[in-house]
Amino acid sequence: IGSDTAIAAKTGIAGTTVIGKRCMIGGMVGIVGHLTITDDVIVNATSTVNRNIAKPGVYTGFVPLMLHSEWKKVGIWLTKLDKIAILLKIKLKNIK
């Protein structure tokens, strides 16, 4: 854990995670796996970090509890939302 980094209560840090300097980790954050979080990162409360963070910035992410079988479907759709939005815009332009 780097210098000048603050970590709030009820945060879980798994494995051999490395957290950079000047970071702020909010309460009830879960850091899952053997990850690296670069310097100058803010992770908002109740977020789940499940991949490396290589770019400084403010990060937020969580999904309400659901059956795992449902989550697998939702997770796939979440990663495709940008592409779906672009396709929808194109189709709407063609309708006009």
Secondary structure, 3 states (H helix, E strand, C coil): CCCCCEECCCCEECCCCEECCCCEECCCCEECCCCEECCCEEECCCCEECCCECCCEEECCCCCCCCHHHHHHHHHHHHHHHHHHHHHHHHHHHHC
